[in-house]
Amino acid sequence: MTSEELSRNWHTVRTRIAGACAQAQRPADAVALVAVSKKQPAAAVRALYASGQRAFGESYVQEALAKQAELADLAIVWHFIGRVQANKTRALATQFAWVHGLADAVHAQRLHEQRPPELPPLNVCVQVNLSGEATKEGVMPEAVAPLLAQCAQLPRLRVRGLMTLPAPTADEHEQRRSFQALRQLRNQVATPDCALAELSMGMSDDLVAAIIEGATLVRIGTAIFGAR
């Protein structure tokens, strides 16, 4: 895909986000775009950066590290979006600004211990399994509050909010139902010391429903970069 096509797709996505914000009567800047660049070449990331995108999401650690090295001259905010594995926590703690998908107290402890003290606290979103399926990543809703309490004891982590990855569906009512459930859970478990201001939810096919239900971070790959 050419730089011009990437820029055009990016602007189209930003227009969709602005339109959804208007529909929800939210400020246009209420939602941040994370461009999911996994399986995309570093050149595509560089081209999109030139258009003005700063936050990029990666899901495969080794691929991300190689890309980060190649793009070290750019002020990119790197988000890890994917399953946290114990043998990869050091790389996440040292090379990323955000981790979407924290779902384990042991991983939280490792990320805390491995976060370099000279860096700001690692921003994390707790991933919630709203469907209850054993094959899905994330903690069950009833386990969110205990995990938050454990994270509160780890000063090198900063829990920013909740994240979910619902089952794909073209039914907007079903899309909104899942996102509404995450927002309602956030409202139940948030505290003055842990406001959980961020809701990381919504991708290329359901970003409008997510924004209407309160998303503050949308993770968009295909609509920008095309099919992988």
C-alpha positions in Angstrom: 0.0 0.0 0.0 1.3 3.4 -0.9 1.9 6.2 1.5 -0.9 8.2 -0.1 -3.3 5.2 0.4 -2.3 4.8 4.0 -2.8 8.5 4.7 -6.2 8.5 3.0 -7.3 5.4 5.0 -6.1 7.1 8.2 -8.0 10.2 7.5 -11.1 8.2 6.7 -10.8 6.4 10.1 -10.4 9.7 11.9 -13.5 11.0 10.2 -15.4 7.9 11.3 -14.2 8.5 14.9 -15.2 12.1 14.8 -18.6 11.2 13.4 -19.2 8.6 16.1 -18.2 11.1 18.8 -20.7 13.6 17.4 -23.4 10.9 17.4 -22.6 10.1 21.0 -22.4 13.8 21.9 -18.8 13.5 23.0 -15.9 15.8 22.2 -14.1 15.0 19.0 -10.8 14.5 21.0 -12.4 12.1 23.5 -11.2 9.0 21.6 -7.5 8.2 20.8 -6.6 6.1 17.8 -4.1 3.3 18.2 -3.0 2.2 14.8 -2.4 -1.6 15.0 0.6 -2.2 12.9 1.3 -5.9 13.6 2.5 -7.8 10.5 3.1 -4.4 8.7 6.5 -3.3 7.6 8.4 -0.6 9.4 8.1 1.5 6.2 4.3 1.6 6.6 4.6 2.7 10.2 7.0 5.5 9.1 4.6 6.6 6.4 1.7 6.8 8.8 3.8 8.6 11.3 4.5 11.2 8.7 0.7 11.7 8.4 0.5 12.5 12.1 -0.2 9.2 13.8 1.8 8.6 17.0 0.4 5.6 18.9 1.0 2.2 17.3 0.0 -1.2 18.5 1.9 -4.5 18.2 1.0 -8.0 19.2 4.2 -10.0 18.5 7.1 -9.2 20.7 10.0 -10.2 18.4 8.5 -8.4 15.4 7.8 -5.3 17.5 11.4 -5.2 18.9 12.8 -5.3 15.4 10.4 -2.6 14.2 11.2 -0.4 17.2 14.9 -0.6 16.5 14.4 0.4 12.9 12.1 3.3 13.9 14.1 4.5 16.9 14.4 7.9 15.4 10.7 8.5 15.7 8.8 9.5 18.9 6.3 6.6 18.7 4.2 5.7 21.6 4.2 1.9 21.5 1.2 -0.1 22.8 1.4 -3.9 23.2 -2.0 -5.4 22.3 -2.1 -9.1 22.9 -1.6 -12.0 25.2 1.0 -11.3 27.9 3.4 -14.2 28.3 5.7 -14.6 31.3 8.8 -15.0 29.2 8.0 -11.8 27.4 7.3 -9.5 30.3 10.8 -8.0 30.4 10.5 -6.8 26.8 7.1 -5.4 27.5 8.2 -3.6 30.6 11.2 -2.0 29.0 10.1 -1.3 25.4 6.5 -0.3 25.6 4.5 2.6 27.1 1.2 0.7 27.3 0.1 -2.9 27.7 -3.5 -3.7 26.8 -4.4 -7.2 28.0 -3.1 -7.6 31.6 -5.0 -10.5 33.1 -2.8 -12.1 35.7 -1.4 -11.0 39.0 1.9 -12.8 38.4 2.4 -11.0 35.1 1.6 -7.7 36.9 4.3 -8.4 39.5 6.8 -9.2 36.8 6.0 -6.1 34.8 6.4 -4.0 37.9 9.7 -5.5 38.9 11.1 -5.3 35.3 10.0 -1.8 34.6 13.1 0.4 34.6 12.9 2.9 37.4 14.1 5.7 35.1 11.0 5.2 32.9 7.5 6.5 33.8 5.1 3.8 35.2 3.9 1.3 32.6 0.4 2.1 31.5 -1.8 -1.0 31.6 -5.4 -1.9 30.8 -6.9 -5.0 32.5 -8.4 -7.3 29.9 -11.9 -8.6 30.8 -13.5 -11.7 29.5 -17.1 -10.7 29.2 -18.3 -13.8 27.4 -17.1 -16.3 30.0 -15.6 -18.5 27.3 -12.7 -20.6 28.5 -10.9 -20.0 25.2 -11.0 -16.2 25.6 -8.2 -14.2 27.2 -8.9 -11.9 30.1 -10.2 -12.1 33.7 -13.7 -12.8 34.6 -15.7 -9.7 35.7 -15.7 -10.8 39.4 -11.9 -11.0 39.4 -11.3 -7.5 38.2 -11.5 -5.7 41.5 -9.1 -8.2 43.3 -6.6 -7.8 40.4 -6.9 -4.0 40.6 -6.2 -4.1 44.4 -3.0 -6.1 43.7 -1.9 -3.7 41.0 -2.4 -0.8 43.4 0.5 -2.2 45.4 2.8 -2.0 42.4 4.0 1.6 41.9 5.7 1.0 38.5 2.4 0.1 37.0 -0.4 2.6 36.3 -3.7 1.0 35.7 -5.4 3.3 33.2 -8.6 1.3 32.5 -10.2 -1.8 31.1 -10.0 -3.6 27.8 -12.1 -6.2 26.0 -12.1 -8.1 22.8 -15.7 -9.3 22.2 -16.7 -12.0 19.7 -17.0 -10.6 16.2 -20.5 -9.7 15.1 -22.1 -7.5 12.5 -25.1 -6.9 14.7 -24.7 -3.4 16.1 -27.0 -4.1 19.0 -24.8 -7.1 20.1 -21.7 -5.0 19.6 -23.0 -2.2 21.8 -24.2 -4.7 24.4 -20.6 -6.0 25.0 -19.1 -2.6 25.1 -21.9 -1.3 27.4 -21.1 -4.2 29.8 -17.4 -3.2 30.0 -18.4 0.4 30.7 -20.9 -0.6 33.4 -18.2 -2.9 35.0 -15.8 0.1 35.0 -18.3 2.2 36.8 -18.8 -0.5 39.4 -15.1 -1.1 40.2 -13.6 2.4 39.7 -12.4 4.2 42.8 -11.1 7.7 43.5 -7.6 6.3 43.5 -8.1 4.2 40.4 -10.6 6.0 38.1 -10.1 3.6 35.2 -10.7 6.5 32.8 -9.7 4.5 29.7 -11.9 2.0 27.9 -9.8 0.2 25.3 -12.5 -1.3 23.0 -13.4 -1.1 19.4 -11.7 -2.2 16.2 -12.2 -1.6 12.5 -15.7 -3.2 12.2 -17.2 -2.0 15.5 -15.5 1.2 16.4 -18.8 3.2 16.1 -20.6 1.0 18.6 -17.6 1.2 20.9 -17.4 4.9 20.8 -21.1 5.3 21.4 -20.7 3.2 24.5 -17.7 5.1 25.9 -14.5 3.9 24.3 -11.5 6.2 24.8 -9.0 4.0 22.9 -9.8 2.3 19.6 -7.4 -0.2 18.1 -7.6 0.0 14.3 -5.6 -2.1 11.9 -7.4 -3.4 8.9 -9.3 -0.1 8.1 -5.9 1.7 7.9 -3.4 -0.9 6.6 -5.8 -3.2 4.7 -6.2 -7.0 5.1 -3.1 -8.7 6.5 
